[in-house]
Amino acid sequence: MRSLATYDARDSDPTIVTAARILTVDDARPEAEAMLTDRGVILALGSLAEVEQAAREAGLDPVRADYPGETIVPGFIDAHAHPLMYGQMLTWIDVSPAKAASIPEIVELMREGAKKLPAGVPLRGYGYEQRNLEERRHPTRFELDEIATDREVYLMNASGHGGVVNSFTFEKFGVTRDTPNPEGGEFFRDADGELTGELSDAACNVLTGLHGVKIGHHGPNFHLGDEPAEHQRQLDLVQREFLAGGVTAIGDAQVSKREFAAYLELADRGALNMRVSMYFLSHLLDQVVDLGLTGPFGNAFLSAAGIKLYADGTLGGWTAYFPEGYVGDPCRTGQLYHEPREYTELVRKAHGAGLQTATHAQSPTAIKMVVDAIEQALADRPDADARHRIEHCGLPAVEEVARMAELGIRPVNQTQHYYNWGEGVEQAIGTPGERFNPLGEFEAAGVPMTISSDAPVAEPRPLEAIQAAVTRVTRRGHQLGPDSLRISPAAALRAHTLEGAISIGRDREIGSLAIGKRADFVVLGGDPLATEGAEISQIPVRETWVDGTRRFSAEA
């Protein structure tokens, strides 16, 4: 039987931690001067004298970790991320706006990257967003043919839900102008019916080859196949990135057998340094129920959380469902991944087994379908603490926001999406694009807010996400929507800590700094509650601690 050998907190020294300000995000004691930790748990919080007295009473001789002038906050919870996909991106070629502003610049970056690879090895890039390019469009397969005609070339869109391939890739996998679109995806064609090279969602399954994960209408297959050893290298890279941003726990929002195996191996070799809560893809629902993974399962570092479903596609790739068409392209409507009746049955089955659901939904139509299904499931089996989630929840109708409050549905938003591409949403759908991720409306309606990154769609930088929630100002300096959609720094901090922990079902352990909780915290070089909103992202992360042990130091 596997031991899941993670770091043992019993090996850590008792420690008194002090800072200029410790923001606990705990209503009982919002602020402290010092805290005492031992064996990975917080034993005392308060003034330094109170904490020292607690150490004496416990018979402990603690070491000191003093941070004069610094601010300590709970470890950030990234409740919706794709770590393995992010790890893959870190080994691909970055063609994001910071690297390439035009299609010729993308082509040149990819050409240079091809020189470093052996002949025939697939060439992959990521991070372009067509509306940020000078051409305001996707590259074509013919432009990618300028990079290589003797190997696969794939550019993944920043949304992660598709991209562009070269002609060789289509030829390799037998895709022609006559190939039908798969359910839940599309091979895009020009006015003459010729393949453009762009593909979305389920159509990306061709890239995984014969042995890839084929999940069809249960969601897009993000993760291209790599050897298990390469997955381990990718996850090692990814953990440092999360910890460098102050993230101590994540919700992996797309776990198939591939991700599960990778996490088990990571834990087995004692290399899992942050907490992972897994959401299994809905195509595994029957297996999860049959195995009885419907209650607490795992350990403090790796645990099962629930089921991930898809209602529609993505706004960035224009696959979110707008039946009236996109302003930017009236011929595109996007799609629903399930008919409402089929989706409702999936939610009812998961809820009936005691599983939390987390459903990707962006458009008003898709969000309403999710709310309707959850309402039906709760009517069948009432549960005041089901914590069903809507991932992204980009553009809910006002009436659905009210229903979400009544039903206890938790939106899990990504404010960095509008920080990076807010203008693109307005261009794609016009009004109500300025309402994208309406956190202020959620707060006013009493809907609890959770902020996450969706990494690799955005980097796991919680302070950047908090800044975006506070200002709603994009990278280009444009404020998206009215001030009423903004929230306070305190609310944003809570949304990326305690509310994140509630959303992954772990608020009794993490998310705030309180006696008896895990000693997961971040040392910041500034106070996010006292810093000008537009400067919050510039606050440095000095250190990240998990289970009372330093796991990241900016000086290391």
C-alpha positions in Angstrom: 0.0 0.0 0.0 1.3 3.4 -0.9 2.4 5.5 2.1 1.8 8.9 0.4 5.0 10.1 2.1 4.7 13.8 2.4 6.6 16.1 4.7 6.0 15.2 8.3 5.1 18.4 10.3 6.2 16.6 13.5 9.7 17.3 12.4 9.3 21.1 12.5 10.5 23.1 15.4 8.0 25.0 17.7 8.2 28.5 16.4 7.0 32.0 17.5 6.3 34.1 14.5 6.1 37.9 14.8 5.4 40.6 12.2 4.4 44.3 12.1 0.9 43.0 11.3 -0.6 39.6 11.2 -3.9 39.7 9.3 -5.7 36.5 10.4 -8.9 36.8 8.2 -10.6 35.4 11.3 -13.6 37.3 12.6 -12.9 36.3 16.2 -9.5 38.0 16.2 -8.8 39.9 12.9 -5.3 40.9 13.8 -2.4 39.7 15.9 1.2 40.6 16.8 2.5 37.0 17.1 1.6 33.4 16.8 2.9 30.1 18.1 3.1 27.1 15.9 4.1 23.5 16.6 3.8 20.3 14.6 2.3 22.2 11.8 -0.5 23.7 13.8 -1.2 27.2 15.3 -1.3 26.9 19.1 -1.6 30.5 20.1 -2.3 34.0 18.5 -2.2 37.4 20.1 0.3 39.7 21.6 3.9 38.6 21.9 3.5 38.3 25.7 0.4 36.1 25.3 2.1 33.8 22.8 5.2 33.5 25.0 3.1 32.6 28.0 1.3 30.0 25.9 4.6 28.5 24.9 5.7 28.3 28.6 2.5 26.6 29.6 2.9 24.0 26.8 6.5 23.3 27.9 7.9 24.4 24.6 11.2 26.1 23.8 10.3 27.7 20.5 12.7 29.3 17.9 11.9 32.7 16.7 10.9 33.9 13.2 10.7 37.7 13.3 9.5 39.9 10.5 9.6 43.5 11.6 8.0 45.8 9.1 6.4 42.9 7.2 2.8 41.7 7.0 1.7 38.1 7.4 -1.5 36.8 5.9 -3.0 33.3 5.6 -1.7 31.1 2.8 -3.5 32.0 -0.4 -6.0 29.3 -1.6 -6.1 28.9 -5.4 -9.4 27.0 -5.6 -9.4 26.6 -9.4 -6.1 25.8 -11.2 -4.7 23.3 -13.7 -1.2 22.5 -12.3 -0.2 19.7 -14.7 -1.3 21.8 -17.7 0.6 24.8 -16.2 3.6 22.6 -15.8 3.4 21.7 -19.5 3.2 25.4 -20.4 6.4 26.1 -18.5 8.2 23.7 -20.8 6.6 25.2 -24.0 7.4 28.4 -25.8 5.9 31.6 -24.3 4.2 33.7 -27.0 2.1 35.7 -24.6 1.6 39.5 -25.2 4.7 40.3 -23.2 6.8 38.3 -25.7 5.0 38.7 -29.0 2.7 41.5 -30.2 2.1 40.2 -33.7 1.9 37.0 -35.7 5.3 37.5 -37.3 6.8 37.8 -33.8 5.1 34.6 -32.8 6.4 32.8 -35.9 10.0 34.0 -35.1 9.8 32.9 -31.5 8.6 29.5 -32.5 11.3 29.2 -35.2 13.9 29.9 -32.6 12.4 27.3 -30.3 12.3 24.7 -33.0 16.1 25.0 -33.3 16.5 23.6 -29.7 14.4 20.5 -30.3 15.4 17.2 -32.0 14.0 16.6 -35.5 10.4 15.5 -35.4 9.6 16.4 -31.8 6.3 18.4 -31.6 6.7 22.2 -31.2 4.3 23.8 -28.8 3.7 27.4 -27.8 1.1 29.0 -25.5 -0.3 32.3 -24.4 -1.4 34.3 -27.4 -4.8 36.0 -27.2 -6.0 37.0 -30.7 -7.5 40.3 -29.7 -4.2 41.4 -28.2 -2.3 40.8 -31.4 -1.8 43.6 -33.9 -3.8 41.6 -36.5 -6.7 41.1 -34.0 -7.1 37.5 -35.3 -5.9 33.9 -34.8 -2.8 32.9 -36.7 -3.5 30.4 -39.6 -2.1 27.0 -40.3 -0.4 28.5 -43.3 1.5 30.9 -41.1 2.4 28.1 -38.8 3.7 26.2 -41.8 6.3 28.9 -42.1 7.7 27.5 -38.8 7.8 23.8 -39.8 6.2 21.4 -42.3 7.9 18.3 -40.9 6.7 18.3 -37.3 3.6 19.1 -35.3 3.2 22.8 -34.4 0.6 23.8 -31.9 -0.1 27.2 -30.5 -2.4 27.1 -27.5 -4.7 30.1 -27.0 -4.5 31.8 -23.6 -7.9 30.5 -22.7 -6.5 26.9 -22.9 -9.6 25.8 -24.8 -8.0 25.6 -28.2 -5.6 27.2 -30.6 -4.0 26.7 -34.0 -2.1 23.9 -35.6 0.0 23.6 -38.8 -0.9 21.6 -41.9 1.4 18.7 -40.8 -0.7 18.2 -37.7 -3.9 17.9 -39.6 -2.3 15.5 -42.1 -0.8 13.3 -39.3 -4.2 12.9 -37.6 -6.2 12.6 -40.8 -8.2 15.8 -40.4 -9.5 17.2 -43.7 -12.0 19.7 -44.8 -14.6 16.9 -44.8 -13.9 15.8 -41.2 -17.0 16.4 -39.1 -16.8 18.5 -36.0 -16.7 16.4 -32.8 -19.3 16.9 -30.1 -18.2 19.8 -28.0 -15.6 21.1 -30.4 -14.9 22.6 -33.8 -12.4 22.5 -36.6 -12.8 26.1 -38.0 -13.1 26.7 -41.7 -13.0 29.8 -43.9 -15.8 30.9 -46.2 -14.7 28.3 -48.8 -14.8 25.5 -46.3 -11.1 25.2 -46.0 -9.5 24.4 -42.6 -8.0 27.5 -41.1 -5.9 25.7 -38.5 -7.9 26.9 -35.6 -9.5 24.3 -33.4 -11.4 24.4 -30.1 -12.3 22.3 -27.1 -13.1 18.7 -28.0 -11.5 19.1 -31.4 -8.1 19.3 -29.5 -8.4 15.6 -28.7 -6.7 14.9 -32.0 -3.5 16.3 -30.5 -3.4 13.6 -27.8 -3.0 10.7 -30.2 -4.5 7.3 -29.9 -3.6 7.0 -26.2 -4.8 10.3 -25.0 -7.7 11.0 -22.7 -10.9 11.1 -24.8 -13.5 12.8 -22.7 -15.8 14.2 -25.4 -18.7 16.3 -24.1 -17.6 16.0 -20.5 -15.0 18.7 -21.2 -12.0 19.7 -23.3 -8.8 17.6 -23.0 -6.2 20.2 -22.0 -3.3 17.9 -21.2 -1.2 16.6 -24.0 0.5 13.3 -23.4 4.0 13.2 -21.8 6.0 10.5 -20.1 5.3 10.1 -16.3 8.8 11.3 -15.5 8.2 14.4 -17.5 4.9 15.0 -15.6 6.9 14.8 -12.3 9.4 17.4 -13.6 6.5 19.7 -14.6 4.8 19.4 -11.2 8.1 20.2 -9.5 8.4 23.4 -11.6 4.8 24.3 -10.9 4.9 23.9 -7.1 7.7 26.5 -6.9 5.6 28.9 -9.0 2.6 28.5 -6.8 4.6 28.8 -3.6 6.4 31.9 -5.0 3.0 33.6 -5.3 2.1 32.7 -1.7 -0.3 29.9 -2.7 -0.3 27.0 -0.1 -3.4 25.0 -1.3 -5.1 24.5 -4.7 -8.2 23.0 -6.1 -7.2 21.0 -9.2 -10.3 21.6 -11.4 -9.6 18.9 -14.0 -8.4 15.6 -12.7 -8.4 12.5 -14.9 -6.5 9.3 -14.3 -3.4 11.0 -15.7 -3.4 13.8 -13.1 -4.4 11.4 -10.3 -1.4 9.1 -11.1 0.9 12.1 -11.3 -0.1 13.3 -7.8 0.2 9.9 -6.3 3.7 9.6 -7.6 4.6 13.1 -6.4 3.3 12.3 -2.9 4.9 8.9 -2.9 8.4 10.4 -3.4 7.8 12.9 -0.7 7.8 15.9 -3.0 4.3 17.3 -2.5 4.9 20.6 -0.8 1.5 22.2 -1.0 -2.1 21.0 -0.5 -4.1 19.7 -3.4 -7.8 19.1 -3.5 -8.9 17.1 -6.6 -12.0 17.6 -8.7 -12.4 14.5 -10.9 -13.8 15.1 -14.4 -17.5 14.2 -14.8 -16.7 11.3 -17.2 -15.3 9.6 -14.1 -18.5 10.2 -12.0 -19.6 6.6 -12.0 -16.2 5.3 -11.0 -15.9 7.9 -8.2 -19.3 6.9 -6.9 -18.5 3.1 -7.3 -15.3 3.5 -5.4 -17.0 5.4 -2.6 -14.8 8.5 -2.9 -17.8 10.6 -1.8 -16.6 11.5 1.7 -13.4 12.7 3.3 -10.6 10.9 1.5 -6.8 11.4 1.4 -4.5 13.2 3.8 -3.6 16.8 4.6 -1.7 17.2 1.3 -3.7 15.2 -1.2 -7.5 14.8 -1.0 -10.6 14.2 -3.2 -13.0 17.1 -3.2 -15.7 16.6 -5.8 -16.7 16.5 -9.5 -15.8 18.9 -12.3 -18.4 19.5 -15.1 -18.7 21.7 -18.1 -21.8 23.7 -19.1 -20.3 25.7 -22.0 -17.0 26.8 -23.4 -14.8 29.8 -22.9 -15.2 33.5 -23.6 -11.6 33.9 -24.8 -12.0 31.2 -27.5 -15.6 32.4 -28.3 -16.9 28.9 -27.4 -19.1 30.1 -24.4 -22.7 29.7 -25.4 -24.4 32.8 -26.8 -27.2 31.5 -29.1 -27.7 34.9 -30.6 -24.0 35.0 -31.7 -21.0 37.0 -30.8 -20.8 40.7 -31.6 -17.3 40.1 -32.9 -18.5 37.2 -35.1 -22.3 36.7 -35.4 -21.8 33.3 -37.0 -20.2 31.9 -33.8 -22.5 30.9 -31.0 -20.3 28.6 -28.9 -21.9 25.5 -27.5 -23.4 23.8 -24.4 -21.5 20.6 -23.4 -24.7 18.9 -22.3 -28.4 19.2 -23.0 -30.1 20.6 -19.9 -31.8 17.3 -19.0 -28.6 15.3 -19.3 -26.7 17.9 -17.3 -29.3 18.0 -14.6 -29.1 14.2 -14.2 -25.4 14.4 -13.8 -25.7 17.0 -11.0 -28.5 15.1 -9.3 -26.4 11.9 -9.3 -23.3 13.6 -7.9 -25.3 15.5 -5.3 -27.3 12.5 -4.4 -24.0 10.7 -3.6 -22.8 13.5 -1.4 -20.4 15.0 -3.9 -19.7 18.7 -4.4 -19.9 19.8 -8.0 -17.9 22.5 -9.7 -19.2 23.5 -13.1 -17.5 25.6 -15.7 -20.1 28.1 -17.0 -19.6 31.5 -18.6 -22.7 32.7 -20.5 -26.0 33.7 -19.0 -27.7 30.7 -20.6 -25.1 28.2 -19.3 -25.2 29.7 -15.8 -28.9 29.5 -15.6 -28.8 25.8 -16.7 -26.4 25.2 -13.8 -28.5 27.1 -11.2 -31.6 25.2 -12.4 -29.9 21.8 -12.0 -28.6 22.6 -8.6 -32.0 23.9 -7.5 -33.5 20.6 -8.6 -30.8 18.5 -6.9 -31.3 20.4 -3.6 -35.1 19.9 -3.8 -34.5 16.2 -4.2 -32.0 16.0 -1.3 -31.8 19.2 0.8 -28.4 20.1 2.1 -27.7 23.5 3.6 -23.9 23.0 3.2 -23.6 21.4 -0.3 -21.3 24.2 -1.5 -21.9 23.6 -5.2 -19.7 25.8 -7.3 -19.9 27.6 -10.6 -16.4 28.0 -12.1 -15.6 31.4 -13.8 -19.3 32.4 -13.6 -18.4 35.3 -16.0 -21.8 36.8 -16.9 -24.7 35.7 -14.7 -28.0 37.4 -15.2 -29.0 39.5 -12.2 -31.9 37.2 -11.4 -29.5 34.2 -11.3 -27.2 36.1 -8.8 -30.2 36.3 -6.5 -31.0 32.6 -6.9 -27.3 31.7 -6.2 -27.6 33.5 -2.9 -30.7 31.6 -2.0 -29.2 28.2 -3.0 -25.8 28.7 -1.4 -24.0 28.4 -4.8 -20.4 29.6 -4.8 -19.0 31.4 -7.8 -15.2 30.8 -8.3 -14.0 33.8 -10.2 -10.7 34.7 -11.9 -10.2 38.5 -11.7 -6.9 38.2 -13.7 -9.0 37.2 -16.7 -10.4 40.7 -16.9 -7.1 42.2 -15.9 -5.5 40.5 -18.9 -8.3 40.5 -21.4 -11.2 42.5 -20.2 -11.4 44.6 -23.4 -11.6 41.4 -25.4 -14.8 40.3 -23.6 -16.4 43.6 -24.5 -15.3 43.3 -28.1 -16.6 39.7 -28.2 -20.1 40.2 -26.8 -20.6 43.9 -26.3 -22.8 44.8 -23.4 -23.0 43.2 -20.8 -19.2 42.4 -21.3 -18.3 45.1 -18.9 -20.0 43.1 -16.1 -17.6 40.2 -16.5 -17.0 38.6 -13.1 -19.3 41.0 -11.2 -17.9 40.6 -7.8 -19.5 43.8 -6.5 -22.9 42.4 -7.5 -22.2 39.1 -5.7 -21.2 40.9 -2.5 -24.3 43.1 -2.6 -26.5 40.0 -3.0 -24.8 38.1 -0.2 -23.1 35.6 -2.6 -19.8 34.5 -1.2 -16.9 35.3 -3.5 -13.9 33.1 -4.3 -10.9 34.4 -6.3 -8.5 32.0 -8.1 -6.1 32.0 -11.0 -7.2 29.3 -13.4 -3.4 28.8 -14.0 -2.0 28.6 -16.6 -4.7 30.9 -18.1 -3.2 33.4 -15.6 -0.2 33.0 -13.5 -0.8 32.1 -9.8 -0.2 35.6 -8.5 -2.9 36.3 -5.8 -1.8 39.8 -5.2 -2.4 40.6 -8.8 -5.8 39.0 -8.6 -6.6 41.0 -5.5 -5.5 44.2 -7.2 -7.8 43.5 -10.2 -10.8 42.8 -7.8 -10.1 46.1 -6.0 -9.6 48.3 -9.1 -11.2 46.4 -12.1 -8.5 48.1 -14.2 -7.0 46.1 -17.0 -3.3 45.9 -18.1 -4.1 48.5 -20.7 -5.4 50.9 -18.1 -9.1 50.5 -18.9 -11.6 50.2 -16.0 -14.1 47.4 -16.8 -17.6 48.5 -15.7 -18.7 50.8 -12.9 -17.2 51.2 -9.4 -20.1 49.1 -8.0 -18.4 46.0 -9.4 -15.3 46.6 -7.4 -14.8 45.2 -3.9 -12.6 46.3 -1.0 -9.1 45.0 -0.3 -10.3 43.2 2.8 -13.1 41.4 0.9 -10.6 40.5 -1.9 -8.1 39.1 0.6 -10.8 37.0 2.2 -11.9 35.8 -1.2 -8.4 34.4 -1.9 -8.0 32.9 1.5 -10.9 31.8 3.7 -13.5 31.8 1.0 -11.2 29.7 -1.1 -10.8 27.2 1.7 -14.6 27.1 2.1 -15.0 26.4 -1.6 -12.6 23.4 -1.5 -14.2 22.2 1.7 -11.2 22.7 4.0 -12.1 25.8 6.0 -11.8 23.9 9.3 -8.1 23.4 8.5 -6.9 26.3 6.5 -7.8 29.7 5.0 -7.5 31.8 8.1 -5.0 32.0 11.0 -6.7 30.6 14.1 -5.9 28.4 17.0 -6.1 24.7 15.9 -5.7 25.4 12.2 -2.7 24.5 10.0 0.2 26.9 10.1 0.0 27.9 6.4 0.9 31.6 6.0 2.7 34.1 3.7 5.1 36.8 4.6 4.6 39.9 2.5 6.7 43.0 2.0 3.7 45.3 2.3 0.2 45.5 3.7 -2.4 44.7 1.1 -5.1 46.5 3.2 -3.0 49.7 3.5 -1.5 49.8 0.0 -3.0 51.9 -2.9 -5.2 49.6 -4.9 -3.2 50.0 -8.1 0.0 49.0 -6.3 -1.1 45.8 -4.5 0.4 43.5 -7.2 3.8 45.1 -6.5 3.9 43.8 -2.9 6.7 41.2 -2.8 6.1 37.7 -1.4 9.0 37.2 0.9 8.3 33.7 2.2 5.6 31.0 2.1 5.1 28.6 5.0 3.1 25.3 4.9 2.5 23.2 8.0 4.8 25.5 10.0 7.7 25.1 7.7 9.2 27.5 5.2 8.6 26.1 1.7 9.6 29.2 -0.3 12.0 32.1 0.3 12.6 34.9 -2.2 16.2 35.0 -1.0 16.8 31.3 -1.7 
